[in-house]
Amino acid sequence: MDKEVLGLINLQPEQDYLDELTYFRSSGSVPFMGRYRLIDFTISNMANSGVSVIGVFAGHKFRSLLDHLNRKEDFGLEGRQAKIFVLPPDWNDPSDISQGDLKHFHNHSDLFKRFKGDQVIISGTQFISNTDYTEAVRYHKENDKDITFVGEEVENPPNSPVLRMATEDGRVTGFTHDQDNGHLYSGVYIIKKEVLENIVRFCIDNYKPSFFHNGIREKLDEYDTGFYDIKAKTHYFYSVQSYFQNSMALLDKDRYREFFYGQKKVKTKVSTNPPTLYKKESHAKRSILANGATVEGTVENSVISRNVTIGKGATIRNSIIFANCIIEPGVHLENVILDKDVTITEGRQLMGSEEKPYVVAKRSRI
């Protein structure tokens, strides 16, 4: 389906929902499980489904995205026609009256006009899975739907702010936050390109700021809609706490392997870092340690990213350490998230809780 479906990753509505973790980066750039970024899952799903042209509405704080996505081949997008376009804001049109994420749709309208296919699959990065969308696209096209919303149906709905879908006879009739509704909305939908372009015109002409909420959700009864259950293991991100809990859950060995190396493989930027170095007195248990790390202390139930140094006698439990951090000797960390380039000086102790992990901002020294 690579010539029929355009991939679009819209980061603009997500903004700063992960608080400190998105102060200096976009949501899609947030590191996950040592070597990935959240956007890797969205791109991998599209690429593994045969989508070969992907646009990214980057919003602001997009510098790390440009670096991370500079090699399409890392994500399995081969050939001259395959592209990943990182599309930052471009507000140079003096006649532009659009607001919100409609500015992206308006200012990057060439992305849709030049694409010869007739369908667009749109996603954010607040939902991750290892999913092939081929069958969802087939359902969408065979039933000639205007919009097909992708999600999952669960027997025991979680107590979370994840948006739910009201359905009737296979149609999506509304969206709700009803905690008893088991039709969870992933934020992924497939839409006819013609319908998308009509929605963009309507929203701009009527000073509407949100493509999804104003152009789709408020006018849902005007479209022929469908619901497709992907039947896959999924993780939703809506807070630092949910990010922490999802990370801890994937430290289960079997769950990790199934999620990252199932029928399809989640791809990320290729690294040339050396293997992790475990020194004589090091100890690691139920943890993920990425390439380039050096360990002299103890690591338990934690995620350690690339190029992290853990000093002699240091103890790290139930924590997430981003790249290039230095943990000096004798440090004790528990239920902590350290952003990139943090230094924790000798003998310091930092402790949070599973409900509220202690977060240290990027480039801090404590």
N, C-alpha and C positions, 0 to 999 in steps of 0.2 A: 504493500500500500504506500510505498515511499513517495510516489509521484502524485498521489491523491490527497495526502494529508499533510498540512503544515503544522509544526509544533510551535506553541507559544507558551512561554513561562512568564507570568505576570507577577513581578515582585512588588509592584507599587502599593497594592492594598495592604501588604503585610507590615511594612514599616518597622517599628521598634518593639514588636510584641514579645521578644525575648529579653527585654530590659538591657542589663549590662552587656549581654553577649552581642547585642546589635547596636551598641553605642558607636562603634567604629567600623562596622561592616553591614552589608545588606543581609537579610535573612538567609538568602541562598548561600552565602559565604560562610555561615557558621560551621565550624569543624564538628565532626561527629565520628565517634568510635576510632579515634586515633589517626586515621589517614583519609577520611572522606570529608566532603562538605555536603550540606543538606541538598543542594542543587544536583549533586551527582545522581541521586535516586530518580529525580524527575527526568533528567537527560537520559540516563540509562534505560528507563522504562520506554521512553520515546524511541531511542535508537534501537533497542531490542525488539520494538514493534515495527521496525522498518521505516520510521520517520527519519528523513535524511536532511531536512532543512528545519532548523530550530531558531526562533527569535527569542531574545530575553529582554523584557522591559525592566531595565535595571533600577529605575528610580534614582536614588542618590546613594552615596557611599559604595560606588561600584568598582573602585580600583582593584581590589583583590579578585573580583570576578573576572576582570580582563586578563589578569595573570593566570588564574586557575583554568580558564576556558580557552587559552590561546592555541591549544593543539586539539583539533577535532578528532584526530586519530586515537587519542587516549580514551575516547568514549565510543570507539567502534564505528565512527562515521568516516568511511573510506570513500574515495573517488572525488573527482573534480566538482561534481554537483552537490556534494554534501557540504553543509555550512552550519556554523553556529554564529549567529549575529548577536553580540551584546549591544543593546540599543539604549544608550543613556539619554537623559532629557535633552531635547532640542527645541527651545522655545523662541526661535528666531523668526517665526512667521508673524508679522504685525497684524494680520487679519484673524489670527487664532483666538477664538473665544471659549475654547474648551477648558474644562476644569478636571481636577482629580486625575484618575488614570485614563480618562478620555483624551488627555493631552498626548499620551503615548500612542493611542490608537490613531489620533489625528496626525501627529507629526511623523509617524512611521507607517503611514498608510501604504507606502510603496511596497512594504513587506507583503501585503495582501494582494495588491494589484499585480505584482510581478509573478506571484506564485500561480501556476496554471491549474493546480488542483482545486477541488470544490469543497473541501472540508478542512476544519481547523480543530486541533485538540489543544485545549487550554488548561494549564495547571499552575499552581503555586508551589511552595515548598513546605507548607505547614503539615502536609501529609506525606509519609513515605511508605513505600512498599517495594517489593520486587515483582513487577507485574508486566505482562504482555497485553497491550491494549488491542491486539489484532481482532479478537472476537468481539470486543466492544464496538469497534469501528464497523465490523461486518453487521452486527445487530442494528446499528444506527443507520447504515445505508440500505439494508434490505427492508427495513420498516419505514424508510423515507422520513425519518424524524428531523425536525428542525434543530432540536437540541437533545442530546442524550447525556444525562447526569450519571457519573460513575461514582460508585460507593460500595458499601457492604451492608448486608443485613445480618444483624447479630441477635441472639436470643436474650442475652443479658446486657442491655445497653449500659455503657459507662456513665458515671456521674461526672460529666465534663461539659464544657461549653461548645463542644463539636456540634455543628449545625446538622439538623435532621431533615429528612424529606417526607412529606405527606404524599402518599401514592394512592391511586385508584385505577384499576384495570390496566396496570402497567404504565400509567402516566404519572408524572410528578405534578402534583396540584398545588404544592406550596412548600415553604421551608419553615421550620419551627425549632425551638430550643426545648421542646418537651422531652424530659429525661427518660420517659417510658417508651419513646419512639426508637425502634431498633434499626431504622434505615439511615445509616450514617453517611453524610455527604463528604466526599474526599476533597472537594475543591477542584476536581477534574471534570471537564465536560467536553463533549464533541459537538461542534456547531457547524451548520452550513455556512460557507464563506459569504454567500449572499445575505443570509440572515444577519451575520455579524456586521456587515457593512451597513445594513439598514438600521441596526441598533445604534451604531456609532453616529450616524446622521441624526437619528431621533434625539439622542442624548445631548449632542452638541447644540442642536437647534433649540432645545428646551432647557439649556443650562443645567444639565444633570451631570454630577461629578463621578458617578460610579457606573462602570459598564455592567457589572453583574447585578448590583442591588437595584439600580434605577432602570437599566435597560432590559434585564431579564426577570429578576425576582418580582418587581412590581407589575410586570406585564405578562406574567407566566401563562395566563389563560389565553393569550393570543398565539401561542406556539404549540405545535405538536411535539410533546416532550416524551422522553422515555427514561427509564431507570435501568442501569446495568450493574449487576452485582459481580464484582471482580473475584470474590471468594479467595481472598489472599490475606496473609498476616500483615497487619498495618500498624503504624505508629503515628500519632497525632501530636503536634507541638503547638501549645498555646500559652506557655509560660516557662520560666526557668525551671520550675518544679517538674513540669512534664518532660522537659529536656533531660533532666537528671534521672528521672524514673525510667525513661525509655533507654537511656544509656546503661543503667544498672540491669535492666531486664535482659538486654542483649549480651550480657556477660555469661549467660548460660551457654555452654559450649554447643550443644545440639541446636539450640534456637539460633545462635549466631551463624552456624554453618548453613542451616536451612534458609535463613534470611538473605545472606550475602552470596551464597554459592548454590542456590537452588537450580531450577531449570535454566535460569538466566543468571549472568554474573553482573553485579553492580560494579561499574567502572569509575575510575577516578584518574586524576592527573598522575602520570608516571613519575616515580621518585627514583633518584640515583643514590640515595643515602645508604651507608653500610648497614649490615644487620645490627640488631640490638646487642650491646656488650654487657654481659652479666659478669661482674667481678666476683672474687672469691667469696666474700661474705654476703652476697646478695641473696634475696629470697623473693620469689614471685608466685602468687597463687590466685587462680580465677581472675585473671586480668588480661587486658589487651595492651601490648607494648609495641609501638611502631618502630620502624627502622630509624637508626641514628641515635637511639636512646642509650645512655650509659647508667648502669644501676649498681650501686654499692649497698643500698639499704634494702628495706622490706616493702613490697608492694602487694596489697591484697584487695581483691574486688574493686579494681580501679582501671581507668582508661588512661594510658600514657601516650601522648602524641610524639611526633618526630623530634629528634634532637633535644630531648629532655635529659638533664643531668640530675641524678639522685645520689646525694652524698652518703658517706659512710654513717651507718647508724640511724639514718632517716627512716621514718615510717609513714606510709601513705595508705590509708584505708578508705574505701567507699568514696573515691574522689576521681575527678576528671582534670587532667593536666594537659593544657594546650601546648603547642609547639614552642621550642626554644626556651622553656622555663629552666631555672636553676634552683634546685632544692639542696641547700647546704647541709652539712653533717648535723645530725641530732634533731632535725626538724620532725614534728609530728603533725600530720594533716589528716582530718577525718570529716567526711561529708563536705568536701570543699571543691570548688571549681576555680582553677587558675587560668585566666586568659593568657594569650601569647606573651612571651618575653618578660614574664614575671620572675623576680628573684625573691626567695624566702630565705632570710639570713639564718645563720647557725643558731640552733637551739629553740627557734620559735615554734609555738603551737597554735594552730588554727583549727577550730571545730565548729561545724554547723550541725544541721539535723537532716534527716531524709526528707522531712516536710519543707525545710527551708535551708538549702545548702548555702554555705558561706562562699560568696563570689568575690574574687579579687580582679580588679580591672586590668586591662592590657598595660604592659610596661611598668607596672608598679614594683616597688621594692619595699619589702616589709621586714 
